[in-house]
Every structure is written in C-alpha cells, then in structure tokens.
C-alpha cells in the first residue's frame, strides 16, 4: 500500500472522527438501513465528544442520493472540523461490523491492513492477434477491482492462419504469420512495460491462448519478466471461464500476501538478532517518534491499542507498514533504521 496517499490526512489538524461502514448486499430499503446504522454511529461519536460540525460533515457524506453505493461498497470516512479528509470505499469482509472512533488521530489501522492485503496486478489475456490488458486490484478475500482495460494488437491486418496446401507458399505464409504474431506480441509487451513503469504493479499475469502467452512472454522487458506469473485456467469465453480466471488470480494474490508476511516475519527475526528491532507499543512509539523506524509491523488482523498515533508518526516519517502473524508484545513491532540503543537513547 502506498502510504504517501495518507500523508495529507495526517497533515490535518485533529481531533478526527473515523467511520467504518461495512459493505452489505443491496436491498430495497438500503436508505433506511444506512440511516439506522449511521444514527447509531453518530450517537457514539457525539457521546465521545465529537463536535456537531464534524458530525454534519459526515451526515453530508454518508446520507447521499445514491445511498445504495454506501450500502454495497462500504465506506471509510474521516472528518475533522474543517471537513472530510478521507472518503474511500471500504472493502471489508461482511461481518466485520460498523465502527466509529473519535480522537486526536484518525484510526486508520484497519484501512492500512486492508490495503496491505491488496495486490495490484496487470492481467494480460493473450491470443495470437494481441491481448486484452486489465489493470486490477485483487484481494484473497474479495472481488477484484478493475481500474482500466485496453485492447492491444499490432498494425497488421493480414491473416495469421497458414493454408493447408502448397509447401512453398505454406512455408512463406507461415513465416509471415509468425512475424505478425511476434509483432502483435511486441505491441502488447510495449504497452505492459509502460504500465509497469508508471504504475509499478506487484504482479504481471499472463493468461489466454498458449501461443499468445508464449509470444508475449518472449517480448516482455526484464522488469516485467521479474513480476511475471502465468495461469492456464479460464479466459473470457463465458462467465464460467471468467470465474475460473479470477479464482486463479485470487490464489496468486493470496500467495503474494502470504509471501510478504513471511518476509516481514523473517526480517523481524533477523533484525531482533542484530539489535535492529523493538516490540510493544511503548518502544515502537518512542522509536517512531524519533524517526528511527524503517518499518512498523502490525498484527495481521487484530487492532493494537494505541496504533493510531503510531501510524501517523510512521507515515509522516516515511516509514513503511507491514503485517505479521506472529506473537509480539502488544501486537506490534518495528524494524529500525539503526540499533536499539541509539534509537531509544534519552
């Protein structure tokens, strides 16, 4: 997750109200349901001391004309006295529940965890004439979100299918057909390479016809090749093929998220052995306030008490945030930029 996008939130003046509303199935009485859910959260915020002007900003954001979108997509909204400072879809699993926080810092731990479990990828559905290219955000738990789609092919309109008779002409046309396939694949690869350069996805996934996949893989740049995964399941022929394809993508995303989690856990173990890591809220907070933290590590799915201000300091000091599934004090740890003694020295 690109934490720099949250810097503008943390640059604002508190106190903040942070509201999470889970996504639910669309319903005919969506407006009534959202109003009832928000009314309860609103009362909780008011009881916690949220000013009416903050609550009014949230009213205007959550109780809208197209309220079904709030119902089905879920929402995270952060507001202060000046207005709304964050308003994003909240793709939490059904059953997570609605929750609201009020305090001097926005409570973005759940949002950051969700973002850390998302994988940005480029999907290439290739054939011999080119490819459909989709830019996706895929989660192991949720439906994929598509940001863009392109249809890419080469410039030739010639037939790439060779005749069955005539040996000499067959060989000539076959060679020409192979050249066209290669040109088409090069056009696809050039387009993908530009996406990789600009968007920096975590994975490049090639699917589709075997011949098309082979041709595209041969033309990809070294950088794109380093991110490459290949799937043979599914396609775009019908709903069943699409479902099989996206099931394979979710599996790849799950593998990627687990690999990052293992990497963070291994880095923590190594750093602890070399006095380059701390555990527990007090030590992590102290280190991050001093700009000594390279990476804050949070429990994979359980909120840690006091993580709001720690995340704020992490983002403002350009530290990274990762997830671990290990047993650490207070559910949080930090990998340091320099040794513990220096990081925590009075």
N, C-alpha and C positions, 0 to 999 in steps of 0.2 A: 504494500500500500504506500502511495506517495504521501507522506506526512506533511510535505510542504503546503499542500492544499489546506491544511488546518491552521497554518500559521496566522492567517488573517482572523480566524476565530479567537485564538489565544491572544492576539494583539488587542482585542477589545477590552473594555472596562467592565468588570463584574459589579454586582452579582448576576448570575445567569440562571435561567430556568431551562432544563434539558428534558425533553419529552420524547419518549419512545412509544410508538403505537404499532403493534404487530400487524402484518398483513393477514386478512381473512378472506374467505370465499365471498364473491359478490352476492348481494342479496337485495331483494326488492325494498327492504326497509333499511338500506345502508345509511341513509341520512339520520334516522332515529338512532341506530346503533352507534354511529360515530359520535353523535351528540351526547348520548348517555355515557360513553366511555370517556370522552373529553371532560364532561361535567365532573366526573369523579376525580380525574387527574387535576383538574382546575382547583377543586376544593382542597386537595392535598397540598398543592403549591401555595395556595393562599394561607393555609394553616402553617406552612413552613416559613411564611413571611414575604412571599413574592408580592411585589407592588402591582397595583391594578393596571398600570401602564404596560408592564411586561405581559400580564395575562391578556390584555386587549390585543397585543401584537400576535399572541398565539391564537386567540379567537379568530382573527382575520386570516390566519394561515391554514388552520385546520377545518374551520367551518366555511367551506367554499362551495361554489356552484357545482363543480364536478366532484362531489364528495365521495363518489364510488372509487375514485383513484386512491384517495386516502385509505379507504376501506380495504382495497385489494392489494395495493402495493406496500402498505405500511409506511411509516414516516418517522424520521428523527428530525426534531426541530429544536434549535437553541435560540433563546432570545435574551436580550438584556434591555435596559431602559431605552436604549436608542433604537431598538427594532430587532428584526430577525438576522442572526449572524450565521446560521446554518439551517438549511432546509433540503433534506435529501430523502430519497426512497430508503426504506429500512427493510431489508430482505431477511428478517429474522425468521427462524422456523416457527411454524404455528405452534402455539402453546407456550411460547416464551413469555407472553403477557405484556400488558401495557405498564409503563412505569414513568415516574416523573421525579426529577431531582432539582433542588434549589440550593445554590451556594456560591461562593466566590469564584469557583472554577466550573466550567462545563464538564459534565460527566460523560466522557467520550470513550471509555474503556470498551463497552460493548460494540460500539461503532468501529473502533480500531480492530478489535478481534474479528469482527465480521469481514472487514476489509482485508485482513491478513489471511483469511481463508478463501479469498477470491483469486482466480488465476486469469490474467489477461493473455489471450492467445489469438493467433491468426490461423484460421482454418482454410486450407486450400482443397477444394473439391475438384480434382483434375480429370480431364479427359484429353484425347489427342488434339482437340481443337482449341484448348485453353483451360480455363478454370473459373469457377465461382469462388471468390475470396471473401470470407466473412471475418470481421473483427469482433471478437466475443469476449465476454467476461463470464467465466464458468466457476461454479461452486460445487463441491462434493454434495451439498445438501439441497440446493435449489435449482430452479430452471435457469438455463443460460440466458444472458442478456446480450443482444446483438446491437453493436454500435454502428456498423457500416457493412455494406455489401457491394462488391464490384464484380463485373463480368469482364474477363480479360482474355484476349486471344491475339494472335499475330495478325499481320496485314494481308496475308494471302487468302484469296477466295477459292483457290484450287482444291480439287478433290484429293483427300489424303488416302483414299482406298484404291489399292492396286487392282488391275484387271486379272482375270484368271487365265487368260490365254496369251500367247505370244511372248517367247522367252526374252528377246532383246528389249521389246517395249516394256515388258513387265519389269525387268531389272532397272531400266531407266526411270520408269514411273515410280517404282518402289524407292529408289534413291531420292527422287524428288519428294515423295511423300514423307520420307524420313526427315528431309531437310525442313519441310513445313512443320512437322511435329516439333522438331528442335526449335524452330523459330517461335512457335506458339509457346513452348515451354520457357524460352528465354524471356518473352514478354511477361509471362506470369511471374517468373523469378525476379525480374526487374521491379515489378510492382510490389512484390512481397518484401524485397530488400529495402525499398523506400519506406514501407510501413515499419519495418524493424528499426530502421534508422530514426524515424520520427517518433514512433510510439513506444519503442522498447518493450515489446511483449515478453512474457516469460517462456512461452512455447510457440513453435510453429508446427502445425499439424497438417500433414498431407493425407488426403483420403481420395476416393474415386477409383477410376479405372487403373488397372495395374500398369498399362503402358503409359498413361498420362502421369501417374505418380512417379514412375521411373524417370521419365523425361524431365519433369520439374525438379526432382531431387538433384539431377546431374547439373542443373543450371543455377542452383541457389548459391549465394555467397557463403564464404566461410562462416561469417557471423550467424546467418540464418541457419546454416547447417548445424551449428553448435546447439541450437534450440530445437532441432527437428525431432519430431515423433511421427510415426506412421500408423494409421489404422486401416484395417481392411473391412471392418464392419460397416454396414449401412451405406446410405447415399441419399440422393434426392429424388428417387423414382416415385416414392409414395410416402404416406405418413409412417408406415412401419419402418421403412428404410431410414427416414429422418430420425425416428425414435432410437433405432439401433445406433446410428451415428452419434447422437448426442449422449447416449448412455456410455459409449466408449470415451467421449470427451470428459464426462464426469469422472470416470475411472482414472483418466490421466490427471485430472485436476486433483483428485484425492491423493494420488501417488506424489504429486508435486508438493502439496501441502504437508504431507507426512515427511517427505524428504527434507523440507525446510525446517520442520520441527525437530527432526533428528539432528540436523546440522546445528541448530541453536543449542540443543542439549549437549552435544559433543563439544561445542565451543565453550559452553559454560563449564563443563568438567575440566577442560584443558586450562581455561583461564583461572579457575579456582586453584588448580595445582601450581600455578605460577603467580599467585597473589594479584591477579588481574580481574577479580570478580568479587561482588558482595551480594548478600542475601538479606531479605527483610526490609520492611517499609522504612525504618529509621535510617539505615545505612544507604539504601538506594536513594532516598530523598536527599540525604546530605550530599552524596556524590553527584547527583544530577543537578542540584542547585549550584554546584561549583564547576559545572561544565566538564566533569571528569568521566561522563558516561558515554560509551560508544553505542551500546545497545541496551535498552530496557527489555527485560524478558518477563512476560505476564503468563499466568496460568492460562491454559488453552481455552477454557470456557467458564471459569469461575471468577467473578469480580473480586478484586482485592480492596479492602478498606483503605481509603486514602490515596487511591491511584489517580484521582482526578488532577490534583496539583502536580503529581509526579509526571504525568503525561504532558501537562502544559510545559513544565521545565524541559522535558525531553525534546519536544518539538521546537521550542524556542532556542535550544542549544544545538539543534541539528543532529540529535541522536536518533538512532533507528529504534524500532519497536518490533519484537518478535514474540512468538508463542512457544511455550514449553509445556510438557505434560509430566513434569517431574515433581517431586516433593521438595519444595523450597520454602523457607520461612516467609510467612505472610503471603504466600502465593506470588512472590515477585523476586527478581534478581536483576543484576546488572553486570554487563561486561564493561570493563573500564578502559579508558584511553592510556592510563598509566597506573602504577602499582597502588595497592590499597593504602599503604602508609601515607603516600603523598596525597592521594585523593581525599582521605579523611582527616588529614592533619589539621590541628586547630590553628 
